[in-house]
Amino acid sequence: MCEANAYIEKDGKEELYLENVDILKPEDGKIYMRNLFGEQKFFEGVIKEISLIKHRIILKKD
C-alpha cells in the first residue's frame, strides 16, 4: 500500500488529521486530500514534509 497518514504540526506536536490519504493536491489555495474510504478534507496551510518511506505527511498552518 502506498497511502500515508496526514498530521498537523501544532505546538511542537503532531496531531492526526486524515488516515490513509490516497490523493493530495493543491486546489484554490488549499490542500485537498481524499482517503481510501472516500473521506475528503481541505487544509489551509502548507506541506512541511512528506516521508514516503514512513508514509507520513506533515502539514503546518501558515
Secondary structure as UniProt FT lines:
FT   STRAND          4..10
FT   TURN            11..12
FT   STRAND          13..27
FT   TURN            28..29
FT   STRAND          30..35
FT   TURN            36..37
FT   STRAND          40..43
FT   STRAND          46..51
FT   TURN            52..55
FT   STRAND          56..60
//
